[in-house]
Amino acid sequence: MIDAKILYRYFILLFLYSCNQKIDEDKAYQLTFAIDTVMVDSGKEILDLQTVDFALSPDKKYYYNFNSYNHSLEKIDLEELKLDEMLPFDKEGPNGTVDRIFYLKMIDENIVQLANDNISGQFHLDGTRTGNHNLYSTDLKGDELNDFEYIKKGVISLEQPGIIYALVNNWKDKTFNLRKMDFRKMEIKKYDIDAKGKIPKYTFKVPTLSKDPITSPALYLSSARGKLIVSTDISNEISLFDPDTDSIFTIKNEHKLTANEKLGDFPGEYNSIEELMVDYRKMYEEISFSPPVWDNNNERYYRLSYQVTYGKKTAPESYIFDIAQREMFFSIYDKNFELIGEAILPYSLKSISKPFIREGMLWLKVNIADELGFLRIKPNLKEER
């Protein structure tokens, strides 16, 4: 294993946030971060570092990543920080997966959900397919997808056999919603996740090039404590779906170190890509939010947010600019999603991957000289005495 461990410790004053009470500015808390970077020994294998989603084993020992180069599942031991094995899957035939895998989730220690925006399948880790669902099935009755809707940005299962949840985009009015697909009852139901219509305000397109949006806000579909969490990068607001009550509700917090949401006012339609990218950069110079993740050990949610400062163009003819700096913030919430505290995170990343929690630490996948690594952040919140 390549040894690239670096340890930082920082001490930051933090104010306590109390549910339904004014901030107590006389009560100081200290937040210490232990931050290190570790690398994974992949042996002679080439790991796929371009993927976005991943899956964790129920005990959080193994990290699974789908390798598009050889159509296999990388099983990475997070204790030993090494590739344990490559699990091959078929592309076609009775055990065939979808061609491109966008979403992964471990159903249990032996069954994995592999899905894209059309098909969701369940597979044994030996490659045997145990279930398969067409997400565009016309046999599903209820709130069927209309001609302007398509599945985009999220497909997930909870511990409910035969039920799949997906984020759905309406390209005509630029809205998103949540769909519940019950393949046992062959029913489909729609839930509103953006009652105030914020998402369309940050969806940009060039009508002369395409009727479809070219850029849209990041939406995240995750799960914790038996509930679905729908979040975006434009606001700290989250939507919680409770499968027991079949209901969805929103929670929003008042942050002090950052804005609660993006505030820019943009036209949304542009004459050229160049014009569009000017506002796109302005949008990400404002605060952006990563998806919240649950720390079961400490019974808290952690969430990163950030603001970007852009540098120079990546190439003279390019519309893309380098990220010169990413100012990062770390927020902590209790189990009811009430804000406990927030602090500046003394670290900057060129890009932020989807986070996960293991042993009280927030992990982020990082590319270190074309090798898989993880940045690990362990927060420790203590009252000053």
C-alpha positions as YAML, in Angstrom:
chain: A
units: angstrom
residues:
- id: 1
  name: MET
  ca: [0.00, 0.00, 0.00]
- id: 2
  name: ILE
  ca: [1.22, 3.49, -0.85]
- id: 3
  name: ASP
  ca: [1.58, 5.42, 2.39]
- id: 4
  name: ALA
  ca: [0.19, 8.92, 1.92]
- id: 5
  name: LYS
  ca: [-1.30, 9.58, 5.32]
- id: 6
  name: ILE
  ca: [-1.25, 13.19, 6.48]
- id: 7
  name: LEU
  ca: [-2.85, 14.36, 9.70]
- id: 8
  name: TYR
  ca: [-4.14, 17.81, 10.44]
- id: 9
  name: ARG
  ca: [-5.79, 19.13, 13.56]
- id: 10
  name: TYR
  ca: [-7.66, 22.40, 13.80]
- id: 11
  name: PHE
  ca: [-9.47, 24.14, 16.61]
- id: 12
  name: ILE
  ca: [-12.41, 26.36, 15.72]
- id: 13
  name: LEU
  ca: [-14.81, 28.28, 17.93]
- id: 14
  name: LEU
  ca: [-18.38, 27.26, 17.30]
- id: 15
  name: PHE
  ca: [-21.71, 28.54, 18.67]
- id: 16
  name: LEU
  ca: [-24.33, 26.08, 19.85]
- id: 17
  name: TYR
  ca: [-27.60, 25.96, 17.92]
- id: 18
  name: SER
  ca: [-30.59, 24.92, 19.97]
- id: 19
  name: CYS
  ca: [-33.91, 23.72, 18.56]
- id: 20
  name: ASN
  ca: [-36.56, 26.49, 18.60]
- id: 21
  name: GLN
  ca: [-34.32, 28.82, 20.62]
- id: 22
  name: LYS
  ca: [-32.21, 31.87, 19.90]
- id: 23
  name: ILE
  ca: [-28.51, 31.17, 19.37]
- id: 24
  name: ASP
  ca: [-26.69, 31.33, 22.70]
- id: 25
  name: GLU
  ca: [-23.64, 33.44, 21.86]
- id: 26
  name: ASP
  ca: [-22.27, 33.16, 25.41]
- id: 27
  name: LYS
  ca: [-21.80, 29.43, 25.11]
- id: 28
  name: ALA
  ca: [-18.75, 28.47, 23.05]
- id: 29
  name: TYR
  ca: [-18.01, 25.07, 21.61]
- id: 30
  name: GLN
  ca: [-14.82, 23.75, 20.17]
- id: 31
  name: LEU
  ca: [-14.79, 21.71, 16.98]
- id: 32
  name: THR
  ca: [-11.64, 19.77, 16.19]
- id: 33
  name: PHE
  ca: [-11.07, 18.07, 12.86]
- id: 34
  name: ALA
  ca: [-8.76, 15.13, 12.37]
- id: 35
  name: ILE
  ca: [-8.16, 14.98, 8.62]
- id: 36
  name: ASP
  ca: [-6.10, 12.40, 6.82]
- id: 37
  name: THR
  ca: [-5.66, 11.08, 3.30]
- id: 38
  name: VAL
  ca: [-5.23, 7.38, 2.60]
- id: 39
  name: MET
  ca: [-4.64, 5.46, -0.62]
- id: 40
  name: VAL
  ca: [-5.94, 2.09, -1.75]
- id: 41
  name: ASP
  ca: [-3.60, -0.66, -2.91]
- id: 42
  name: SER
  ca: [-5.17, -1.92, -6.13]
- id: 43
  name: GLY
  ca: [-2.42, -4.41, -6.94]
- id: 44
  name: LYS
  ca: [-2.15, -4.83, -10.70]
- id: 45
  name: GLU
  ca: [-5.77, -3.88, -11.39]
- id: 46
  name: ILE
  ca: [-6.87, -0.57, -12.92]
- id: 47
  name: LEU
  ca: [-9.70, 0.91, -10.86]
- id: 48
  name: ASP
  ca: [-12.42, 3.07, -12.40]
- id: 49
  name: LEU
  ca: [-12.05, 6.53, -10.84]
- id: 50
  name: GLN
  ca: [-14.68, 8.22, -13.02]
- id: 51
  name: THR
  ca: [-17.78, 6.77, -11.36]
- id: 52
  name: VAL
  ca: [-20.08, 8.84, -9.15]
- id: 53
  name: ASP
  ca: [-22.10, 6.33, -7.16]
- id: 54
  name: PHE
  ca: [-20.92, 3.44, -4.98]
- id: 55
  name: ALA
  ca: [-22.29, 0.98, -2.44]
- id: 56
  name: LEU
  ca: [-21.23, 0.02, 1.07]
- id: 57
  name: SER
  ca: [-21.64, -3.36, 2.72]
- id: 58
  name: PRO
  ca: [-24.07, -3.31, 5.68]
- id: 59
  name: ASP
  ca: [-21.15, -3.46, 8.13]
- id: 60
  name: LYS
  ca: [-19.35, -0.65, 6.23]
- id: 61
  name: LYS
  ca: [-16.26, -2.82, 5.81]
- id: 62
  name: TYR
  ca: [-16.41, -2.99, 2.02]
- id: 63
  name: TYR
  ca: [-16.74, -0.27, -0.61]
- id: 64
  name: TYR
  ca: [-18.19, -1.40, -3.95]
- id: 65
  name: ASN
  ca: [-17.54, 0.47, -7.18]
- id: 66
  name: PHE
  ca: [-18.69, -0.63, -10.63]
- id: 67
  name: ASN
  ca: [-15.81, -0.75, -13.09]
- id: 68
  name: SER
  ca: [-16.97, 0.24, -16.58]
- id: 69
  name: TYR
  ca: [-13.70, -0.87, -18.16]
- id: 70
  name: ASN
  ca: [-14.23, -4.58, -17.52]
- id: 71
  name: HIS
  ca: [-17.87, -4.62, -16.32]
- id: 72
  name: SER
  ca: [-17.03, -5.85, -12.85]
- id: 73
  name: LEU
  ca: [-17.68, -4.83, -9.27]
- id: 74
  name: GLU
  ca: [-14.64, -3.64, -7.37]
- id: 75
  name: LYS
  ca: [-14.74, -4.88, -3.78]
- id: 76
  name: ILE
  ca: [-12.46, -2.69, -1.67]
- id: 77
  name: ASP
  ca: [-11.59, -3.49, 1.93]
- id: 78
  name: LEU
  ca: [-11.82, -0.23, 3.88]
- id: 79
  name: GLU
  ca: [-10.03, -1.70, 6.89]
- id: 80
  name: GLU
  ca: [-7.01, -2.96, 4.98]
- id: 81
  name: LEU
  ca: [-7.30, -0.22, 2.32]
- id: 82
  name: LYS
  ca: [-6.76, -2.62, -0.54]
- id: 83
  name: LEU
  ca: [-8.68, -4.17, -3.42]
- id: 84
  name: ASP
  ca: [-10.13, -7.43, -2.13]
- id: 85
  name: GLU
  ca: [-11.39, -8.80, -5.46]
- id: 86
  name: MET
  ca: [-13.01, -7.95, -8.79]
- id: 87
  name: LEU
  ca: [-16.46, -9.52, -9.17]
- id: 88
  name: PRO
  ca: [-17.37, -10.06, -12.86]
- id: 89
  name: PHE
  ca: [-20.88, -9.48, -14.25]
- id: 90
  name: ASP
  ca: [-22.48, -10.32, -17.59]
- id: 91
  name: LYS
  ca: [-23.64, -7.55, -19.92]
- id: 92
  name: GLU
  ca: [-26.18, -9.73, -21.73]
- id: 93
  name: GLY
  ca: [-28.10, -12.97, -21.31]
- id: 94
  name: PRO
  ca: [-30.25, -14.20, -18.40]
- id: 95
  name: ASN
  ca: [-27.87, -12.61, -15.87]
- id: 96
  name: GLY
  ca: [-27.15, -9.51, -17.92]
- id: 97
  name: THR
  ca: [-26.98, -6.11, -16.28]
- id: 98
  name: VAL
  ca: [-27.82, -2.84, -17.95]
- id: 99
  name: ASP
  ca: [-25.02, -1.62, -20.18]
- id: 100
  name: ARG
  ca: [-24.09, 1.40, -18.08]
- id: 101
  name: ILE
  ca: [-24.43, 1.35, -14.30]
- id: 102
  name: PHE
  ca: [-25.31, 4.68, -12.67]
- id: 103
  name: TYR
  ca: [-26.66, 3.63, -9.25]
- id: 104
  name: LEU
  ca: [-25.55, 1.01, -6.73]
- id: 105
  name: LYS
  ca: [-26.90, -0.08, -3.36]
- id: 106
  name: MET
  ca: [-26.21, -3.14, -1.21]
- id: 107
  name: ILE
  ca: [-29.54, -4.73, -0.28]
- id: 108
  name: ASP
  ca: [-27.75, -7.09, 2.12]
- id: 109
  name: GLU
  ca: [-24.24, -8.54, 2.38]
- id: 110
  name: ASN
  ca: [-24.76, -10.69, -0.74]
- id: 111
  name: ILE
  ca: [-27.27, -8.80, -2.93]
- id: 112
  name: VAL
  ca: [-26.54, -5.59, -4.84]
- id: 113
  name: GLN
  ca: [-28.89, -3.29, -6.73]
- id: 114
  name: LEU
  ca: [-27.44, -2.18, -10.08]
- id: 115
  name: ALA
  ca: [-29.47, 0.38, -12.00]
- id: 116
  name: ASN
  ca: [-29.50, 3.13, -14.56]
- id: 117
  name: ASP
  ca: [-32.32, 5.48, -15.56]
- id: 118
  name: ASN
  ca: [-34.26, 2.70, -17.32]
- id: 119
  name: ILE
  ca: [-33.71, -0.63, -15.57]
- id: 120
  name: SER
  ca: [-33.12, -1.66, -11.96]
- id: 121
  name: GLY
  ca: [-31.79, -5.13, -11.30]
- id: 122
  name: GLN
  ca: [-30.83, -7.09, -8.21]
- id: 123
  name: PHE
  ca: [-27.85, -9.43, -8.35]
- id: 124
  name: HIS
  ca: [-26.05, -11.89, -6.15]
- id: 125
  name: LEU
  ca: [-22.39, -11.01, -5.85]
- id: 126
  name: ASP
  ca: [-21.62, -14.14, -7.87]
- id: 127
  name: GLY
  ca: [-23.30, -12.42, -10.84]
- id: 128
  name: THR
  ca: [-26.66, -14.23, -10.73]
- id: 129
  name: ARG
  ca: [-29.60, -11.93, -11.36]
- id: 130
  name: THR
  ca: [-32.33, -12.30, -8.73]
- id: 131
  name: GLY
  ca: [-34.70, -9.54, -9.87]
- id: 132
  name: ASN
  ca: [-35.24, -7.04, -12.66]
- id: 133
  name: HIS
  ca: [-37.63, -4.10, -13.11]
- id: 134
  name: ASN
  ca: [-38.37, -1.90, -16.12]
- id: 135
  name: LEU
  ca: [-38.76, 1.60, -14.68]
- id: 136
  name: TYR
  ca: [-40.77, 2.69, -17.71]
- id: 137
  name: SER
  ca: [-43.22, -0.21, -17.53]
- id: 138
  name: THR
  ca: [-46.63, 0.77, -18.91]
- id: 139
  name: ASP
  ca: [-48.19, -1.78, -16.55]
- id: 140
  name: LEU
  ca: [-47.63, 0.59, -13.61]
- id: 141
  name: LYS
  ca: [-50.90, 2.44, -12.98]
- id: 142
  name: GLY
  ca: [-51.54, 5.70, -11.14]
- id: 143
  name: ASP
  ca: [-49.31, 8.73, -11.62]
- id: 144
  name: GLU
  ca: [-47.76, 7.45, -14.84]
- id: 145
  name: LEU
  ca: [-44.87, 9.32, -16.43]
- id: 146
  name: ASN
  ca: [-46.14, 11.71, -19.11]
- id: 147
  name: ASP
  ca: [-44.54, 12.46, -22.48]
- id: 148
  name: PHE
  ca: [-42.38, 15.22, -21.00]
- id: 149
  name: GLU
  ca: [-40.99, 13.21, -18.08]
- id: 150
  name: TYR
  ca: [-37.99, 10.96, -17.75]
- id: 151
  name: ILE
  ca: [-36.07, 9.39, -14.88]
- id: 152
  name: LYS
  ca: [-32.91, 11.28, -14.01]
- id: 153
  name: LYS
  ca: [-30.47, 11.76, -11.12]
- id: 154
  name: GLY
  ca: [-31.56, 8.99, -8.76]
- id: 155
  name: VAL
  ca: [-32.86, 5.42, -8.42]
- id: 156
  name: ILE
  ca: [-32.89, 3.69, -5.03]
- id: 157
  name: SER
  ca: [-34.51, 0.92, -2.99]
- id: 158
  name: LEU
  ca: [-35.27, 0.74, 0.72]
- id: 159
  name: GLU
  ca: [-35.93, -2.44, 2.68]
- id: 160
  name: GLN
  ca: [-39.20, -2.93, 0.81]
- id: 161
  name: PRO
  ca: [-39.18, -5.83, -1.68]
- id: 162
  name: GLY
  ca: [-40.47, -4.82, -5.09]
- id: 163
  name: ILE
  ca: [-40.53, -1.06, -4.40]
- id: 164
  name: ILE
  ca: [-38.22, 1.37, -6.18]
- id: 165
  name: TYR
  ca: [-37.96, 5.15, -5.83]
- id: 166
  name: ALA
  ca: [-36.75, 7.45, -8.59]
- id: 167
  name: LEU
  ca: [-36.26, 11.15, -9.26]
- id: 168
  name: VAL
  ca: [-38.16, 12.27, -12.35]
- id: 169
  name: ASN
  ca: [-37.49, 15.34, -14.48]
- id: 170
  name: ASN
  ca: [-40.10, 17.17, -16.56]
- id: 171
  name: TRP
  ca: [-38.05, 18.79, -19.32]
- id: 172
  name: LYS
  ca: [-40.91, 21.05, -20.43]
- id: 173
  name: ASP
  ca: [-41.40, 22.95, -17.16]
- id: 174
  name: LYS
  ca: [-37.92, 22.09, -15.74]
- id: 175
  name: THR
  ca: [-39.36, 20.54, -12.56]
- id: 176
  name: PHE
  ca: [-38.41, 17.43, -10.59]
- id: 177
  name: ASN
  ca: [-40.53, 15.08, -8.51]
- id: 178
  name: LEU
  ca: [-40.21, 11.78, -6.65]
- id: 179
  name: ARG
  ca: [-41.91, 8.64, -7.93]
- id: 180
  name: LYS
  ca: [-42.62, 5.50, -5.92]
- id: 181
  name: MET
  ca: [-42.89, 2.39, -8.12]
- id: 182
  name: ASP
  ca: [-44.54, -0.56, -6.42]
- id: 183
  name: PHE
  ca: [-43.99, -3.61, -8.63]
- id: 184
  name: ARG
  ca: [-45.96, -5.85, -6.25]
- id: 185
  name: LYS
  ca: [-49.17, -3.85, -6.68]
- id: 186
  name: MET
  ca: [-48.09, -2.46, -10.09]
- id: 187
  name: GLU
  ca: [-48.74, 1.09, -8.88]
- id: 188
  name: ILE
  ca: [-46.83, 4.34, -9.33]
- id: 189
  name: LYS
  ca: [-47.25, 7.43, -7.14]
- id: 190
  name: LYS
  ca: [-45.91, 10.98, -7.45]
- id: 191
  name: TYR
  ca: [-44.62, 13.23, -4.64]
- id: 192
  name: ASP
  ca: [-43.73, 16.93, -4.86]
- id: 193
  name: ILE
  ca: [-40.19, 17.75, -3.71]
- id: 194
  name: ASP
  ca: [-40.00, 21.41, -4.79]
- id: 195
  name: ALA
  ca: [-43.21, 23.15, -3.75]
- id: 196
  name: LYS
  ca: [-41.66, 26.63, -4.05]
- id: 197
  name: GLY
  ca: [-40.34, 25.99, -7.56]
- id: 198
  name: LYS
  ca: [-36.67, 26.71, -6.85]
- id: 199
  name: ILE
  ca: [-35.15, 24.09, -9.15]
- id: 200
  name: PRO
  ca: [-36.35, 25.63, -12.46]
- id: 201
  name: LYS
  ca: [-34.73, 28.95, -11.50]
- id: 202
  name: TYR
  ca: [-31.31, 27.30, -11.72]
- id: 203
  name: THR
  ca: [-31.92, 25.20, -14.81]
- id: 204
  name: PHE
  ca: [-30.24, 26.69, -17.89]
- id: 205
  name: LYS
  ca: [-30.67, 25.99, -21.59]
- id: 206
  name: VAL
  ca: [-29.94, 27.38, -25.06]
- id: 207
  name: PRO
  ca: [-33.23, 26.96, -27.00]
- id: 208
  name: THR
  ca: [-31.53, 27.22, -30.40]
- id: 209
  name: LEU
  ca: [-29.40, 24.19, -29.53]
- id: 210
  name: SER
  ca: [-31.85, 21.95, -27.67]
- id: 211
  name: LYS
  ca: [-35.22, 21.92, -25.97]
- id: 212
  name: ASP
  ca: [-33.57, 20.07, -23.07]
- id: 213
  name: PRO
  ca: [-31.71, 21.89, -20.28]
- id: 214
  name: ILE
  ca: [-27.92, 21.95, -20.64]
- id: 215
  name: THR
  ca: [-27.29, 22.41, -16.92]
- id: 216
  name: SER
  ca: [-29.52, 21.84, -13.91]
- id: 217
  name: PRO
  ca: [-28.99, 21.74, -10.14]
- id: 218
  name: ALA
  ca: [-27.54, 18.64, -8.55]
- id: 219
  name: LEU
  ca: [-30.23, 16.50, -6.92]
- id: 220
  name: TYR
  ca: [-29.39, 13.74, -4.46]
- id: 221
  name: LEU
  ca: [-31.50, 10.73, -3.50]
- id: 222
  name: SER
  ca: [-30.20, 8.88, -0.45]
- id: 223
  name: SER
  ca: [-31.48, 6.99, 2.57]
- id: 224
  name: ALA
  ca: [-30.87, 6.95, 6.32]
- id: 225
  name: ARG
  ca: [-32.71, 5.61, 9.34]
- id: 226
  name: GLY
  ca: [-35.33, 3.93, 7.13]
- id: 227
  name: LYS
  ca: [-36.28, 7.14, 5.32]
- id: 228
  name: LEU
  ca: [-35.53, 8.65, 1.92]
- id: 229
  name: ILE
  ca: [-33.66, 11.95, 1.77]
- id: 230
  name: VAL
  ca: [-34.03, 14.23, -1.25]
- id: 231
  name: SER
  ca: [-31.61, 17.15, -1.29]
- id: 232
  name: THR
  ca: [-30.12, 19.59, -3.79]
- id: 233
  name: ASP
  ca: [-27.03, 21.73, -4.07]
- id: 234
  name: ILE
  ca: [-29.05, 24.98, -4.26]
- id: 235
  name: SER
  ca: [-30.44, 25.00, -0.69]
- id: 236
  name: ASN
  ca: [-29.94, 23.50, 2.76]
- id: 237
  name: GLU
  ca: [-33.58, 22.38, 2.57]
- id: 238
  name: ILE
  ca: [-34.17, 18.63, 2.48]
- id: 239
  name: SER
  ca: [-37.26, 16.53, 1.80]
- id: 240
  name: LEU
  ca: [-37.78, 13.48, 4.00]
- id: 241
  name: PHE
  ca: [-39.97, 10.64, 2.77]
- id: 242
  name: ASP
  ca: [-41.33, 8.26, 5.42]
- id: 243
  name: PRO
  ca: [-42.39, 4.94, 3.85]
- id: 244
  name: ASP
  ca: [-44.36, 3.98, 6.98]
- id: 245
  name: THR
  ca: [-46.70, 6.96, 6.66]
- id: 246
  name: ASP
  ca: [-46.30, 7.33, 2.88]
- id: 247
  name: SER
  ca: [-45.70, 11.05, 3.38]
- id: 248
  name: ILE
  ca: [-43.05, 13.61, 2.54]
- id: 249
  name: PHE
  ca: [-42.14, 16.79, 4.42]
- id: 250
  name: THR
  ca: [-39.42, 19.43, 4.18]
- id: 251
  name: ILE
  ca: [-36.93, 20.77, 6.72]
- id: 252
  name: LYS
  ca: [-34.89, 23.96, 6.41]
- id: 253
  name: ASN
  ca: [-32.33, 25.40, 8.81]
- id: 254
  name: GLU
  ca: [-30.94, 28.88, 9.46]
- id: 255
  name: HIS
  ca: [-27.19, 28.90, 8.89]
- id: 256
  name: LYS
  ca: [-24.94, 31.66, 10.21]
- id: 257
  name: LEU
  ca: [-21.67, 31.11, 8.34]
- id: 258
  name: THR
  ca: [-23.28, 30.77, 4.92]
- id: 259
  name: ALA
  ca: [-26.44, 31.67, 3.08]
- id: 260
  name: ASN
  ca: [-29.28, 29.16, 3.40]
- id: 261
  name: GLU
  ca: [-29.64, 28.91, -0.37]
- id: 262
  name: LYS
  ca: [-28.50, 30.35, -3.67]
- id: 263
  name: LEU
  ca: [-29.90, 33.84, -4.24]
- id: 264
  name: GLY
  ca: [-28.88, 34.71, -7.81]
- id: 265
  name: ASP
  ca: [-31.56, 35.72, -10.29]
- id: 266
  name: PHE
  ca: [-30.83, 34.25, -13.74]
- id: 267
  name: PRO
  ca: [-32.80, 34.32, -17.02]
- id: 268
  name: GLY
  ca: [-32.44, 30.56, -17.53]
- id: 269
  name: GLU
  ca: [-32.43, 30.83, -21.35]
- id: 270
  name: TYR
  ca: [-29.41, 32.00, -23.32]
- id: 271
  name: ASN
  ca: [-28.32, 32.73, -26.87]
- id: 272
  name: SER
  ca: [-25.11, 30.71, -26.60]
- id: 273
  name: ILE
  ca: [-23.17, 28.27, -24.45]
- id: 274
  name: GLU
  ca: [-20.70, 31.04, -23.67]
- id: 275
  name: GLU
  ca: [-23.46, 33.24, -22.20]
- id: 276
  name: LEU
  ca: [-24.87, 30.30, -20.26]
- id: 277
  name: MET
  ca: [-21.51, 29.42, -18.71]
- id: 278
  name: VAL
  ca: [-21.06, 32.95, -17.36]
- id: 279
  name: ASP
  ca: [-24.16, 32.53, -15.19]
- id: 280
  name: TYR
  ca: [-23.26, 28.92, -14.41]
- id: 281
  name: ARG
  ca: [-20.02, 30.11, -12.83]
- id: 282
  name: LYS
  ca: [-21.85, 32.85, -10.93]
- id: 283
  name: MET
  ca: [-24.24, 30.23, -9.57]
- id: 284
  name: TYR
  ca: [-21.40, 28.13, -8.14]
- id: 285
  name: GLU
  ca: [-19.65, 31.15, -6.70]
- id: 286
  name: GLU
  ca: [-22.63, 31.15, -4.34]
- id: 287
  name: ILE
  ca: [-23.10, 28.52, -1.64]
- id: 288
  name: SER
  ca: [-23.64, 24.92, -2.74]
- id: 289
  name: PHE
  ca: [-24.62, 21.93, -0.60]
- id: 290
  name: SER
  ca: [-23.56, 18.29, -0.70]
- id: 291
  name: PRO
  ca: [-26.00, 15.54, 0.39]
- id: 292
  name: PRO
  ca: [-26.29, 14.96, 4.15]
- id: 293
  name: VAL
  ca: [-24.94, 11.69, 5.57]
- id: 294
  name: TRP
  ca: [-25.88, 9.91, 8.79]
- id: 295
  name: ASP
  ca: [-23.34, 9.02, 11.50]
- id: 296
  name: ASN
  ca: [-24.94, 6.11, 13.33]
- id: 297
  name: ASN
  ca: [-22.23, 6.04, 16.02]
- id: 298
  name: ASN
  ca: [-22.88, 9.61, 17.17]
- id: 299
  name: GLU
  ca: [-26.51, 9.88, 15.96]
- id: 300
  name: ARG
  ca: [-25.84, 12.97, 13.88]
- id: 301
  name: TYR
  ca: [-26.03, 14.08, 10.28]
- id: 302
  name: TYR
  ca: [-23.02, 15.72, 8.65]
- id: 303
  name: ARG
  ca: [-23.17, 17.92, 5.57]
- id: 304
  name: LEU
  ca: [-20.55, 19.73, 3.53]
- id: 305
  name: SER
  ca: [-21.16, 23.00, 1.71]
- id: 306
  name: TYR
  ca: [-18.83, 25.15, -0.33]
- id: 307
  name: GLN
  ca: [-18.25, 28.26, -2.45]
- id: 308
  name: VAL
  ca: [-16.04, 28.22, -5.53]
- id: 309
  name: THR
  ca: [-13.51, 30.77, -6.78]
- id: 310
  name: TYR
  ca: [-12.67, 30.27, -10.44]
- id: 311
  name: GLY
  ca: [-9.26, 30.72, -12.02]
- id: 312
  name: LYS
  ca: [-8.25, 30.65, -15.68]
- id: 313
  name: LYS
  ca: [-9.76, 28.82, -18.64]
- id: 314
  name: THR
  ca: [-8.66, 25.21, -18.98]
- id: 315
  name: ALA
  ca: [-7.89, 25.95, -22.65]
- id: 316
  name: PRO
  ca: [-8.12, 29.11, -24.83]
- id: 317
  name: GLU
  ca: [-11.17, 27.81, -26.72]
- id: 318
  name: SER
  ca: [-12.84, 26.22, -23.68]
- id: 319
  name: TYR
  ca: [-15.90, 27.41, -21.75]
- id: 320
  name: ILE
  ca: [-14.59, 25.62, -18.64]
- id: 321
  name: PHE
  ca: [-12.55, 27.43, -15.99]
- id: 322
  name: ASP
  ca: [-10.21, 25.93, -13.42]
- id: 323
  name: ILE
  ca: [-11.29, 26.01, -9.79]
- id: 324
  name: ALA
  ca: [-8.73, 28.16, -7.97]
- id: 325
  name: GLN
  ca: [-10.22, 27.57, -4.52]
- id: 326
  name: ARG
  ca: [-13.17, 25.87, -2.90]
- id: 327
  name: GLU
  ca: [-14.03, 27.32, 0.51]
- id: 328
  name: MET
  ca: [-15.62, 24.50, 2.48]
- id: 329
  name: PHE
  ca: [-17.97, 24.40, 5.47]
- id: 330
  name: PHE
  ca: [-18.92, 21.54, 7.77]
- id: 331
  name: SER
  ca: [-22.40, 21.42, 9.36]
- id: 332
  name: ILE
  ca: [-23.69, 19.08, 12.06]
- id: 333
  name: TYR
  ca: [-27.38, 18.25, 12.62]
- id: 334
  name: ASP
  ca: [-29.16, 16.15, 15.22]
- id: 335
  name: LYS
  ca: [-31.33, 13.16, 14.34]
- id: 336
  name: ASN
  ca: [-34.30, 15.48, 13.68]
- id: 337
  name: PHE
  ca: [-32.25, 17.54, 11.22]
- id: 338
  name: GLU
  ca: [-31.99, 20.50, 13.58]
- id: 339
  name: LEU
  ca: [-28.71, 22.38, 13.10]
- id: 340
  name: ILE
  ca: [-26.31, 21.86, 16.02]
- id: 341
  name: GLY
  ca: [-23.35, 23.77, 14.65]
- id: 342
  name: GLU
  ca: [-21.26, 24.78, 11.67]
- id: 343
  name: ALA
  ca: [-17.66, 25.72, 11.02]
- id: 344
  name: ILE
  ca: [-15.25, 26.52, 8.23]
- id: 345
  name: LEU
  ca: [-13.45, 23.37, 7.17]
- id: 346
  name: PRO
  ca: [-9.75, 24.19, 6.76]
- id: 347
  name: TYR
  ca: [-9.34, 22.24, 3.54]
- id: 348
  name: SER
  ca: [-9.90, 22.86, -0.16]
- id: 349
  name: LEU
  ca: [-10.71, 20.33, -2.88]
- id: 350
  name: LYS
  ca: [-10.84, 20.74, -6.66]
- id: 351
  name: SER
  ca: [-13.91, 18.50, -6.73]
- id: 352
  name: ILE
  ca: [-16.22, 16.95, -4.14]
- id: 353
  name: SER
  ca: [-17.40, 13.37, -4.44]
- id: 354
  name: LYS
  ca: [-20.41, 11.73, -2.83]
- id: 355
  name: PRO
  ca: [-19.59, 11.33, 0.90]
- id: 356
  name: PHE
  ca: [-20.18, 8.42, 3.25]
- id: 357
  name: ILE
  ca: [-19.70, 7.75, 6.96]
- id: 358
  name: ARG
  ca: [-17.60, 5.01, 8.50]
- id: 359
  name: GLU
  ca: [-16.52, 4.78, 12.15]
- id: 360
  name: GLY
  ca: [-17.50, 8.37, 12.90]
- id: 361
  name: MET
  ca: [-15.55, 9.79, 9.95]
- id: 362
  name: LEU
  ca: [-16.82, 11.41, 6.76]
- id: 363
  name: TRP
  ca: [-15.07, 9.84, 3.75]
- id: 364
  name: LEU
  ca: [-14.66, 11.41, 0.29]
- id: 365
  name: LYS
  ca: [-13.21, 9.63, -2.73]
- id: 366
  name: VAL
  ca: [-10.20, 11.47, -4.17]
- id: 367
  name: ASN
  ca: [-7.97, 10.89, -7.16]
- id: 368
  name: ILE
  ca: [-4.30, 10.97, -6.14]
- id: 369
  name: ALA
  ca: [-2.02, 10.67, -9.16]
- id: 370
  name: ASP
  ca: [-4.57, 8.39, -10.89]
- id: 371
  name: GLU
  ca: [-4.82, 6.16, -7.83]
- id: 372
  name: LEU
  ca: [-7.89, 5.71, -5.62]
- id: 373
  name: GLY
  ca: [-7.66, 7.51, -2.32]
- id: 374
  name: PHE
  ca: [-9.98, 8.76, 0.41]
- id: 375
  name: LEU
  ca: [-10.00, 12.00, 2.34]
- id: 376
  name: ARG
  ca: [-11.29, 11.26, 5.85]
- id: 377
  name: ILE
  ca: [-12.68, 13.94, 8.16]
- id: 378
  name: LYS
  ca: [-13.40, 13.16, 11.80]
- id: 379
  name: PRO
  ca: [-15.24, 15.96, 13.66]
- id: 380
  name: ASN
  ca: [-15.14, 16.22, 17.43]
- id: 381
  name: LEU
  ca: [-17.51, 18.69, 19.07]
- id: 382
  name: LYS
  ca: [-16.90, 19.62, 22.71]
- id: 383
  name: GLU
  ca: [-18.25, 22.32, 25.00]
- id: 384
  name: GLU
  ca: [-15.58, 24.68, 26.29]
- id: 385
  name: ARG
  ca: [-15.32, 24.74, 30.06]
...
